[in-house]
Amino acid sequence: MFWLYAVLLLIVSLAFVVYPFLRKPKQDEELDRSQENLRAYRDGEQDLKDQLENELLTQEEHDQLLQELKLQLLGDSEIEVEEFSNSKPRPWIYLGVGVVATAVIGLGMYNQYGAIDDVRLREAMLVQHESPEKTMAFLKLYEEALEKTPGDVEGWFQLGSTYLQINLPGRAIRPFQMALDGAREQGFEQIDVANLMSRLAQARYFASNRQLDAETVSLLANAEALDPDNVLVLGILGMSAFEKGEWELAIEKWRKL
C-alpha cells in the first residue's frame, strides 16, 4: 500500500516540479533587474568620465551628476528590496511544497527507517499538504525523526530548505546547522560545505530582518573562501552592502555574479 501511495504522489509531484522550469523564477527576474540597474550605472559612470576627460563637464558638474546617478541606483535597489520584503507566502505554496516534500521525504524515510514504529508520522505525511497547520505538524514530526539520526545531512538540508520555501527562515536555522555539522564530520567536499554555510547564512540573514551579525558575517566569509563563486554568498553580501549605502562594495560583489 505504501508503494501505491508513493507512486501516485510522485506522479502528482511531477506537475509541481516541471512547472517552475517552464517559467522564469522570480529570483532570476530580480537578479536580471539588479544586473540591468548595475549595467546602466556603469554605462552612465563611463559616459560622465568621458565627458569630463573631453572637458565637456567641469569637475563639479561631473561629481554632482555622478552622485545623482548613485542615488538613482540606490532608489531602484530599494524598490526591489521593498518588493521582496513585502512578498507573502501564498496559500498554494503549502500544497506544492507539501506534495513534493511528501514524495521526496517519504521515500527517503522509508528507505532509511523501513517499517517505522511511529504511525503518526506516516499519517501526518499523507495529509500534511491539506493545510498549513498539517504541514507544520508533519515537519515537526519529521524533525523529531531526524533527531534519531543527527548525521543525516540530506534530511536536515531538506527540512531547512522546506522551511525557507514556506517563509520560515528562523525555523530553518537549526536544520541547516545540523546539516553543516554533519557534513564537516563526514568530510564532505569544500564546495558542499560552502553551500551549506551559505544556506545557513541565508536563513540567519532573513530571520534577523536582513541584518548581518558577527556569526553570519563569519559564515559568509568562510563560505566565500571555500567557494569564491558562490552566487548566494555574493548576492547576500552585495544586498547588505547596498542597503548600507556602500555602493562600491555592492557593485564589486554583484559584478562577480
KOLBAVO-565535 format. One record per residue (C-alpha): residue in one letter; y negated, z, x negated; residue number from 1. Coordinates in nm, 2 decimals, m for minus. Layout:
% residues N
<site zapa="a" v="Y" w="Z" u="X" roke="NUM"/>
...
//
This chain:
% residues 257
<site zapa="m" v="0.00" w="0.00" u="0.00" roke="1"/>
<site zapa="f" v="m0.24" w="0.08" u="m0.29" roke="2"/>
<site zapa="w" v="m0.20" w="m0.27" u="m0.44" roke="3"/>
<site zapa="l" v="m0.26" w="m0.43" u="m0.09" roke="4"/>
<site zapa="y" v="m0.59" w="m0.24" u="m0.07" roke="5"/>
<site zapa="a" v="m0.67" w="m0.32" u="m0.43" roke="6"/>
<site zapa="v" v="m0.62" w="m0.70" u="m0.38" roke="7"/>
<site zapa="l" v="m0.83" w="m0.70" u="m0.06" roke="8"/>
<site zapa="l" v="m1.11" w="m0.51" u="m0.23" roke="9"/>
<site zapa="l" v="m1.11" w="m0.74" u="m0.53" roke="10"/>
<site zapa="i" v="m1.14" w="m1.04" u="m0.31" roke="11"/>
<site zapa="v" v="m1.44" w="m0.89" u="m0.12" roke="12"/>
<site zapa="s" v="m1.59" w="m0.78" u="m0.46" roke="13"/>
<site zapa="l" v="m1.60" w="m1.14" u="m0.58" roke="14"/>
<site zapa="a" v="m1.88" w="m1.22" u="m0.34" roke="15"/>
<site zapa="f" v="m2.09" w="m0.94" u="m0.48" roke="16"/>
<site zapa="v" v="m2.00" w="m1.03" u="m0.84" roke="17"/>
<site zapa="v" v="m2.07" w="m1.41" u="m0.81" roke="18"/>
<site zapa="y" v="m2.39" w="m1.39" u="m0.61" roke="19"/>
<site zapa="p" v="m2.61" w="m1.24" u="m0.88" roke="20"/>
<site zapa="f" v="m2.52" w="m1.53" u="m1.11" roke="21"/>
<site zapa="l" v="m2.64" w="m1.78" u="m0.85" roke="22"/>
<site zapa="r" v="m2.99" w="m1.63" u="m0.85" roke="23"/>
<site zapa="k" v="m3.23" w="m1.52" u="m1.13" roke="24"/>
<site zapa="p" v="m3.21" w="m1.15" u="m1.18" roke="25"/>
<site zapa="k" v="m3.53" w="m0.95" u="m1.11" roke="26"/>
<site zapa="q" v="m3.52" w="m0.81" u="m1.47" roke="27"/>
<site zapa="d" v="m3.52" w="m1.17" u="m1.61" roke="28"/>
<site zapa="e" v="m3.81" w="m1.26" u="m1.39" roke="29"/>
<site zapa="e" v="m4.01" w="m0.96" u="m1.51" roke="30"/>
<site zapa="l" v="m3.92" w="m1.04" u="m1.87" roke="31"/>
<site zapa="d" v="m4.03" w="m1.41" u="m1.83" roke="32"/>
<site zapa="r" v="m4.36" w="m1.29" u="m1.68" roke="33"/>
<site zapa="s" v="m4.42" w="m1.05" u="m1.97" roke="34"/>
<site zapa="q" v="m4.34" w="m1.32" u="m2.22" roke="35"/>
<site zapa="e" v="m4.58" w="m1.56" u="m2.04" roke="36"/>
<site zapa="n" v="m4.85" w="m1.30" u="m2.05" roke="37"/>
<site zapa="l" v="m4.79" w="m1.25" u="m2.42" roke="38"/>
<site zapa="r" v="m4.79" w="m1.62" u="m2.49" roke="39"/>
<site zapa="a" v="m5.12" w="m1.66" u="m2.30" roke="40"/>
<site zapa="y" v="m5.27" w="m1.37" u="m2.50" roke="41"/>
<site zapa="r" v="m5.16" w="m1.52" u="m2.84" roke="42"/>
<site zapa="d" v="m5.29" w="m1.86" u="m2.74" roke="43"/>
<site zapa="g" v="m5.63" w="m1.71" u="m2.64" roke="44"/>
<site zapa="e" v="m5.64" w="m1.50" u="m2.95" roke="45"/>
<site zapa="q" v="m5.58" w="m1.80" u="m3.17" roke="46"/>
<site zapa="d" v="m5.84" w="m2.00" u="m2.98" roke="47"/>
<site zapa="l" v="m6.10" w="m1.73" u="m3.04" roke="48"/>
<site zapa="k" v="m6.01" w="m1.72" u="m3.40" roke="49"/>
<site zapa="d" v="m6.05" w="m2.10" u="m3.44" roke="50"/>
<site zapa="q" v="m6.39" w="m2.08" u="m3.27" roke="51"/>
<site zapa="l" v="m6.51" w="m1.80" u="m3.50" roke="52"/>
<site zapa="e" v="m6.40" w="m2.00" u="m3.81" roke="53"/>
<site zapa="n" v="m6.58" w="m2.31" u="m3.68" roke="54"/>
<site zapa="e" v="m6.89" w="m2.10" u="m3.62" roke="55"/>
<site zapa="l" v="m6.88" w="m2.17" u="m3.25" roke="56"/>
<site zapa="l" v="m6.89" w="m1.80" u="m3.18" roke="57"/>
<site zapa="t" v="m7.06" w="m1.51" u="m3.36" roke="58"/>
<site zapa="q" v="m6.85" w="m1.21" u="m3.48" roke="59"/>
<site zapa="e" v="m6.99" w="m1.00" u="m3.19" roke="60"/>
<site zapa="e" v="m6.91" w="m1.26" u="m2.93" roke="61"/>
<site zapa="h" v="m6.56" w="m1.30" u="m3.08" roke="62"/>
<site zapa="d" v="m6.50" w="m0.92" u="m3.07" roke="63"/>
<site zapa="q" v="m6.62" w="m0.89" u="m2.71" roke="64"/>
<site zapa="l" v="m6.41" w="m1.18" u="m2.58" roke="65"/>
<site zapa="l" v="m6.10" w="m1.05" u="m2.77" roke="66"/>
<site zapa="q" v="m6.15" w="m0.71" u="m2.61" roke="67"/>
<site zapa="e" v="m6.17" w="m0.88" u="m2.26" roke="68"/>
<site zapa="l" v="m5.85" w="m1.07" u="m2.34" roke="69"/>
<site zapa="k" v="m5.67" w="m0.75" u="m2.43" roke="70"/>
<site zapa="l" v="m5.79" w="m0.58" u="m2.11" roke="71"/>
<site zapa="q" v="m5.67" w="m0.87" u="m1.91" roke="72"/>
<site zapa="l" v="m5.33" w="m0.85" u="m2.08" roke="73"/>
<site zapa="l" v="m5.32" w="m0.47" u="m2.01" roke="74"/>
<site zapa="g" v="m5.41" w="m0.53" u="m1.64" roke="75"/>
<site zapa="d" v="m5.13" w="m0.78" u="m1.60" roke="76"/>
<site zapa="s" v="m4.88" w="m0.54" u="m1.75" roke="77"/>
<site zapa="e" v="m5.00" w="m0.25" u="m1.53" roke="78"/>
<site zapa="i" v="m4.93" w="m0.47" u="m1.22" roke="79"/>
<site zapa="e" v="m4.58" w="m0.54" u="m1.34" roke="80"/>
<site zapa="v" v="m4.52" w="m0.17" u="m1.42" roke="81"/>
<site zapa="e" v="m4.65" w="m0.07" u="m1.07" roke="82"/>
<site zapa="e" v="m4.43" w="m0.32" u="m0.90" roke="83"/>
<site zapa="f" v="m4.13" w="m0.18" u="m1.09" roke="84"/>
<site zapa="s" v="m4.22" w="0.18" u="m1.03" roke="85"/>
<site zapa="n" v="m4.27" w="0.12" u="m0.66" roke="86"/>
<site zapa="s" v="m3.94" w="m0.05" u="m0.61" roke="87"/>
<site zapa="k" v="m3.70" w="0.15" u="m0.40" roke="88"/>
<site zapa="p" v="m3.32" w="0.12" u="m0.37" roke="89"/>
<site zapa="r" v="m3.23" w="m0.09" u="m0.07" roke="90"/>
<site zapa="p" v="m2.95" w="0.02" u="0.17" roke="91"/>
<site zapa="w" v="m2.74" w="m0.28" u="0.09" roke="92"/>
<site zapa="i" v="m2.72" w="m0.19" u="m0.27" roke="93"/>
<site zapa="y" v="m2.48" w="0.10" u="m0.19" roke="94"/>
<site zapa="l" v="m2.25" w="m0.14" u="m0.02" roke="95"/>
<site zapa="g" v="m2.25" w="m0.38" u="m0.32" roke="96"/>
<site zapa="v" v="m2.21" w="m0.10" u="m0.58" roke="97"/>
<site zapa="g" v="m1.95" w="0.07" u="m0.36" roke="98"/>
<site zapa="v" v="m1.73" w="m0.24" u="m0.33" roke="99"/>
<site zapa="v" v="m1.74" w="m0.33" u="m0.69" roke="100"/>
<site zapa="a" v="m1.70" w="0.03" u="m0.81" roke="101"/>
<site zapa="t" v="m1.40" w="0.07" u="m0.58" roke="102"/>
<site zapa="a" v="m1.22" w="m0.22" u="m0.73" roke="103"/>
<site zapa="v" v="m1.31" w="m0.16" u="m1.10" roke="104"/>
<site zapa="i" v="m1.29" w="0.22" u="m1.10" roke="105"/>
<site zapa="g" v="m0.99" w="0.23" u="m0.86" roke="106"/>
<site zapa="l" v="m0.77" w="0.00" u="m1.07" roke="107"/>
<site zapa="g" v="m0.88" w="0.18" u="m1.39" roke="108"/>
<site zapa="m" v="m0.79" w="0.52" u="m1.24" roke="109"/>
<site zapa="y" v="m0.46" w="0.40" u="m1.11" roke="110"/>
<site zapa="n" v="m0.36" w="0.27" u="m1.45" roke="111"/>
<site zapa="q" v="m0.47" w="0.58" u="m1.62" roke="112"/>
<site zapa="y" v="m0.37" w="0.86" u="m1.38" roke="113"/>
<site zapa="g" v="m0.08" w="0.69" u="m1.18" roke="114"/>
<site zapa="a" v="0.01" w="0.89" u="m0.87" roke="115"/>
<site zapa="i" v="m0.29" w="1.13" u="m0.89" roke="116"/>
<site zapa="d" v="m0.24" w="1.46" u="m0.71" roke="117"/>
<site zapa="d" v="m0.59" w="1.47" u="m0.57" roke="118"/>
<site zapa="v" v="m0.55" w="1.28" u="m0.24" roke="119"/>
<site zapa="r" v="m0.92" w="1.35" u="m0.16" roke="120"/>
<site zapa="l" v="m1.02" w="1.13" u="m0.44" roke="121"/>
<site zapa="r" v="m0.82" w="0.83" u="m0.31" roke="122"/>
<site zapa="e" v="m0.95" w="0.88" u="0.04" roke="123"/>
<site zapa="a" v="m1.31" w="0.90" u="m0.08" roke="124"/>
<site zapa="m" v="m1.27" w="0.59" u="m0.29" roke="125"/>
<site zapa="l" v="m1.17" w="0.38" u="0.01" roke="126"/>
<site zapa="v" v="m1.46" w="0.49" u="0.23" roke="127"/>
<site zapa="q" v="m1.73" w="0.55" u="m0.03" roke="128"/>
<site zapa="h" v="m1.92" w="0.22" u="0.04" roke="129"/>
<site zapa="e" v="m1.98" w="0.31" u="0.41" roke="130"/>
<site zapa="s" v="m2.29" w="0.52" u="0.34" roke="131"/>
<site zapa="p" v="m2.50" w="0.67" u="0.06" roke="132"/>
<site zapa="e" v="m2.35" w="1.02" u="0.13" roke="133"/>
<site zapa="k" v="m2.00" w="0.89" u="0.09" roke="134"/>
<site zapa="t" v="m2.09" w="0.70" u="m0.22" roke="135"/>
<site zapa="m" v="m2.23" w="1.03" u="m0.37" roke="136"/>
<site zapa="a" v="m1.92" w="1.22" u="m0.26" roke="137"/>
<site zapa="f" v="m1.69" w="0.97" u="m0.43" roke="138"/>
<site zapa="l" v="m1.90" w="0.97" u="m0.75" roke="139"/>
<site zapa="k" v="m1.88" w="1.35" u="m0.76" roke="140"/>
<site zapa="l" v="m1.50" w="1.34" u="m0.73" roke="141"/>
<site zapa="y" v="m1.47" w="1.07" u="m0.99" roke="142"/>
<site zapa="e" v="m1.68" w="1.27" u="m1.23" roke="143"/>
<site zapa="e" v="m1.45" w="1.57" u="m1.17" roke="144"/>
<site zapa="a" v="m1.15" w="1.35" u="m1.25" roke="145"/>
<site zapa="l" v="m1.32" w="1.23" u="m1.57" roke="146"/>
<site zapa="e" v="m1.36" w="1.59" u="m1.69" roke="147"/>
<site zapa="k" v="m0.98" w="1.59" u="m1.74" roke="148"/>
<site zapa="t" v="m1.02" w="1.30" u="m1.99" roke="149"/>
<site zapa="p" v="m1.35" w="1.36" u="m2.17" roke="150"/>
<site zapa="g" v="m1.27" w="1.09" u="m2.42" roke="151"/>
<site zapa="d" v="m1.26" w="0.81" u="m2.16" roke="152"/>
<site zapa="v" v="m1.56" w="0.62" u="m2.29" roke="153"/>
<site zapa="e" v="m1.53" w="0.33" u="m2.04" roke="154"/>
<site zapa="g" v="m1.50" w="0.56" u="m1.74" roke="155"/>
<site zapa="w" v="m1.81" w="0.76" u="m1.84" roke="156"/>
<site zapa="f" v="m2.00" w="0.45" u="m1.91" roke="157"/>
<site zapa="q" v="m1.91" w="0.30" u="m1.57" roke="158"/>
<site zapa="l" v="m2.02" w="0.62" u="m1.40" roke="159"/>
<site zapa="g" v="m2.35" w="0.63" u="m1.58" roke="160"/>
<site zapa="s" v="m2.41" w="0.26" u="m1.50" roke="161"/>
<site zapa="t" v="m2.34" w="0.32" u="m1.13" roke="162"/>
<site zapa="y" v="m2.59" w="0.60" u="m1.12" roke="163"/>
<site zapa="l" v="m2.86" w="0.37" u="m1.28" roke="164"/>
<site zapa="q" v="m2.78" w="0.10" u="m1.03" roke="165"/>
<site zapa="i" v="m2.85" w="0.33" u="m0.73" roke="166"/>
<site zapa="n" v="m3.17" w="0.45" u="m0.90" roke="167"/>
<site zapa="l" v="m3.05" w="0.80" u="m1.00" roke="168"/>
<site zapa="p" v="m3.13" w="0.79" u="m1.38" roke="169"/>
<site zapa="g" v="m3.12" w="1.17" u="m1.40" roke="170"/>
<site zapa="r" v="m2.76" w="1.18" u="m1.30" roke="171"/>
<site zapa="a" v="m2.67" w="0.90" u="m1.54" roke="172"/>
<site zapa="i" v="m2.78" w="1.11" u="m1.85" roke="173"/>
<site zapa="r" v="m2.47" w="1.32" u="m1.88" roke="174"/>
<site zapa="p" v="m2.21" w="1.04" u="m1.83" roke="175"/>
<site zapa="f" v="m2.39" w="0.83" u="m2.09" roke="176"/>
<site zapa="q" v="m2.40" w="1.13" u="m2.33" roke="177"/>
<site zapa="m" v="m2.02" w="1.18" u="m2.28" roke="178"/>
<site zapa="a" v="m1.96" w="0.81" u="m2.34" roke="179"/>
<site zapa="l" v="m2.17" w="0.82" u="m2.66" roke="180"/>
<site zapa="d" v="m1.99" w="1.13" u="m2.79" roke="181"/>
<site zapa="g" v="m1.65" w="0.98" u="m2.72" roke="182"/>
<site zapa="a" v="m1.75" w="0.65" u="m2.89" roke="183"/>
<site zapa="r" v="m1.86" w="0.84" u="m3.20" roke="184"/>
<site zapa="e" v="m1.55" w="1.05" u="m3.22" roke="185"/>
<site zapa="q" v="m1.33" w="0.74" u="m3.17" roke="186"/>
<site zapa="g" v="m1.51" w="0.53" u="m3.44" roke="187"/>
<site zapa="f" v="m1.65" w="0.26" u="m3.22" roke="188"/>
<site zapa="e" v="m1.83" w="m0.03" u="m3.38" roke="189"/>
<site zapa="q" v="m2.20" w="0.03" u="m3.46" roke="190"/>
<site zapa="i" v="m2.32" w="m0.23" u="m3.21" roke="191"/>
<site zapa="d" v="m2.13" w="m0.05" u="m2.93" roke="192"/>
<site zapa="v" v="m2.27" w="0.29" u="m3.03" roke="193"/>
<site zapa="a" v="m2.62" w="0.14" u="m3.04" roke="194"/>
<site zapa="n" v="m2.57" w="0.00" u="m2.69" roke="195"/>
<site zapa="l" v="m2.46" w="0.34" u="m2.56" roke="196"/>
<site zapa="m" v="m2.76" w="0.50" u="m2.73" roke="197"/>
<site zapa="s" v="m2.99" w="0.25" u="m2.56" roke="198"/>
<site zapa="r" v="m2.84" w="0.32" u="m2.22" roke="199"/>
<site zapa="l" v="m2.87" w="0.69" u="m2.27" roke="200"/>
<site zapa="a" v="m3.24" w="0.65" u="m2.38" roke="201"/>
<site zapa="q" v="m3.30" w="0.43" u="m2.07" roke="202"/>
<site zapa="a" v="m3.17" w="0.69" u="m1.84" roke="203"/>
<site zapa="r" v="m3.38" w="0.96" u="m2.01" roke="204"/>
<site zapa="y" v="m3.69" w="0.74" u="m2.01" roke="205"/>
<site zapa="f" v="m3.68" w="0.66" u="m1.63" roke="206"/>
<site zapa="a" v="m3.57" w="1.01" u="m1.54" roke="207"/>
<site zapa="s" v="m3.88" w="1.15" u="m1.71" roke="208"/>
<site zapa="n" v="m4.11" w="0.90" u="m1.53" roke="209"/>
<site zapa="r" v="m4.13" w="0.67" u="m1.82" roke="210"/>
<site zapa="q" v="m4.22" w="0.93" u="m2.08" roke="211"/>
<site zapa="l" v="m4.06" w="0.94" u="m2.43" roke="212"/>
<site zapa="d" v="m3.97" w="1.28" u="m2.55" roke="213"/>
<site zapa="a" v="m3.86" w="1.36" u="m2.91" roke="214"/>
<site zapa="e" v="m3.49" w="1.32" u="m2.83" roke="215"/>
<site zapa="t" v="m3.54" w="0.99" u="m2.65" roke="216"/>
<site zapa="v" v="m3.75" w="0.86" u="m2.94" roke="217"/>
<site zapa="s" v="m3.48" w="0.96" u="m3.18" roke="218"/>
<site zapa="l" v="m3.21" w="0.78" u="m2.98" roke="219"/>
<site zapa="l" v="m3.42" w="0.46" u="m2.97" roke="220"/>
<site zapa="a" v="m3.49" w="0.48" u="m3.34" roke="221"/>
<site zapa="n" v="m3.12" w="0.53" u="m3.43" roke="222"/>
<site zapa="a" v="m3.01" w="0.25" u="m3.19" roke="223"/>
<site zapa="e" v="m3.27" w="0.01" u="m3.34" roke="224"/>
<site zapa="a" v="m3.15" w="0.10" u="m3.69" roke="225"/>
<site zapa="l" v="m2.79" w="0.01" u="m3.59" roke="226"/>
<site zapa="d" v="m2.88" w="m0.30" u="m3.39" roke="227"/>
<site zapa="p" v="m3.24" w="m0.43" u="m3.46" roke="228"/>
<site zapa="d" v="m3.20" w="m0.70" u="m3.19" roke="229"/>
<site zapa="n" v="m3.11" w="m0.46" u="m2.91" roke="230"/>
<site zapa="v" v="m3.30" w="m0.60" u="m2.61" roke="231"/>
<site zapa="l" v="m3.31" w="m0.28" u="m2.42" roke="232"/>
<site zapa="v" v="m3.44" w="m0.08" u="m2.71" roke="233"/>
<site zapa="l" v="m3.72" w="m0.33" u="m2.78" roke="234"/>
<site zapa="g" v="m3.81" w="m0.35" u="m2.42" roke="235"/>
<site zapa="i" v="m3.85" w="0.02" u="m2.37" roke="236"/>
<site zapa="l" v="m4.04" w="0.06" u="m2.70" roke="237"/>
<site zapa="g" v="m4.27" w="m0.23" u="m2.60" roke="238"/>
<site zapa="m" v="m4.33" w="m0.10" u="m2.25" roke="239"/>
<site zapa="s" v="m4.40" w="0.25" u="m2.38" roke="240"/>
<site zapa="a" v="m4.65" w="0.13" u="m2.64" roke="241"/>
<site zapa="f" v="m4.82" w="m0.09" u="m2.38" roke="242"/>
<site zapa="e" v="m4.87" w="0.19" u="m2.13" roke="243"/>
<site zapa="k" v="m5.03" w="0.39" u="m2.41" roke="244"/>
<site zapa="g" v="m5.27" w="0.11" u="m2.49" roke="245"/>
<site zapa="e" v="m5.10" w="0.03" u="m2.82" roke="246"/>
<site zapa="w" v="m5.11" w="m0.34" u="m2.77" roke="247"/>
<site zapa="e" v="m5.03" w="m0.45" u="m3.13" roke="248"/>
<site zapa="l" v="m4.71" w="m0.24" u="m3.13" roke="249"/>
<site zapa="a" v="m4.61" w="m0.36" u="m2.79" roke="250"/>
<site zapa="i" v="m4.66" w="m0.72" u="m2.89" roke="251"/>
<site zapa="e" v="m4.46" w="m0.66" u="m3.21" roke="252"/>
<site zapa="k" v="m4.17" w="m0.53" u="m3.02" roke="253"/>
<site zapa="w" v="m4.18" w="m0.79" u="m2.74" roke="254"/>
<site zapa="r" v="m4.20" w="m1.08" u="m2.99" roke="255"/>
<site zapa="k" v="m3.85" w="m0.98" u="m3.11" roke="256"/>
<site zapa="l" v="m3.71" w="m1.02" u="m2.76" roke="257"/>
//
